[in-house]
Amino acid sequence: MSHYDLIIIGSGPAGRSAAIQAGKLKRRVLVVDRKERLGGVSVHTGTIPSKTLRETVLNLSGYRERSFYGRSYRVKDDIGAQDLKMRLHKTLDYEVDVLEHQFNRNHVDTLHGLASFTGPNAIDVATEAGETMSLTADRFLISTGTKTYRPDYVPFNGKTVVDSDEFLELGQIPRSLVVVGAGVIGVEYATMFSALDVRVTLIEPRDSFLDFIDKTLIDDFTHQIRENGVDLRLGSAIETIEDAGEHIETTLANGRHVRSEMLLFAAGRMGATDRLGLDKAGLKTDHRGRLEVDRKTYQTSVPHIYAAGDVIGHPSLASTSLQQGRIAACHALDTPTLPESPWFPYGIYSVPEISTCGMSEEEMQERGIAYEVGIARFRETSRGNIMGLEHGMLKMLVSLKTRRVLGVQIVGEGATELIHIAQAVLNLKGTVDYFVQNTFNYPTLAEAYKIAGLDAFNRMPIPEEYKVARGAKAAE
């Protein structure tokens, strides 16, 4: 078959969900991926591998139990790179198997090769066998994701100076590690290797990091990772990186030097669009290779060509990419569907975890919204004590005018799971009263919502209906 209703380029989260949606609509759909195995960056070098690696590190190192048994506690004394890879490869094999099964079950065709546009409605696919296949479609979805940014001044060698894709293939665990770039990827890898007692230096040229996260949370997080052994250097621009053979010498603009066994460069990613021949389809990208789209339909400037996932930039999350792909496929195939909810959660799988939903305190101030804050510390909960949690907090922001919950930020164990309670309340326009009125399982970490809700509630003006009821009782 050479003509399809929808051709999807890339099999990451956006491409995956779009293909399955199109298959359920009984349309002719093809997924083209340049790799031999489906799944894209998310499955092979991004989301799934890094989170699997994190879980392996925390389990083997005994990190979660150290508050009870001491900082020297280990589940496995000698942890090697092979220990980390074993679970990683098993997880990836399972993910690919599930994806292939989903495609087969929904009659989605797949083709492995490099796709490039030859016209607005046509592509050529160059396979590894040296063949070129010409295909046409009524609609296209570009979901090629991103690739690592590799500047010329970094002497990448694939072993001791690596990008975030190569990092997963490490031959041995280094005794010291420099991570350049305190974005989500850099912070995740820096903190998880610190949990392995690797000496980690995290360098960020800017004076701040993770600026989209509430500052209170970042302050708490910064304190924790420094306490865990991460040497965080903000406002430190890189002057040179030298591969000296036995070590890597990193020189900063302020004159300081950092010597390490390995360097991970994780400062930025680029849209993987340079080989798509977009000019022949009438499309252009920005300076970082990303495509601009209508954020309601995910149409590009060429209406029958859609784009979704990391290739369109912010928020660049696997979770939002899954939603974008589904919505793009429905719109492309003229099928009404539910829109995306206005509030979605961010999850950063660092050690400790960070997750947020809704507005930060800084955003509330910028918008001039009168608000109150409720705080809960995990150590205040019985579940937190049972788990031996010394840190962790939940912060809740509540509108003084409407009593609505407008933002929740969590740092600590289980943050990425707990945040979904906040997401539900935010999207259903719930108020702080929900957390005061409702009962939570005891003991749980979710009880932190009750504590934070009461903390905010007790600082806020008493609702008018309660004043009336109290006055009436006094009159009797």
Secondary structure, 3 states (H helix, E strand, C coil): CCEEEEEEECCCHHHHHHHHHHHHCCCCEEEEECCCCCCHHHHHCCHHHHHHHHHHHHHHHCHHHHHHHCCCCCCCCCCCHHHHHHHHHHHHHHHHHHHHHHHHHCCCEEEECEEEEEECCEEEEECCCCCEEEEEEEEEEECCCEEECCCCCCCCCCCCEEECCHHHHCCCCCCEEEEECCCHHHHHHHHHHHCCCCEEEEEECCCCCCCCCCHHHHHHHHHHHHHCCCEEEECCCEEEEEECCCCEEEEECCCCEEEECEEEECCCEEECCCCCCHHHHCCCCCCCCCCCCCCCCCECCCCCEEECCHHHCCCCCHHHHHHHHHHHHHHHCCCCCCCCCCCCCEEECCCCCEEEEECCHHHHHHCCCCEEEEEEEHHHCHHHHHHCCCCCEEEEEEECCCCEEEEEEEECCCHHHHHHHHHHHHHCCCECHHHHHCCCCCCCCCHHHHHHHHHHHCCCCCCHHHHHHHHHHHHC
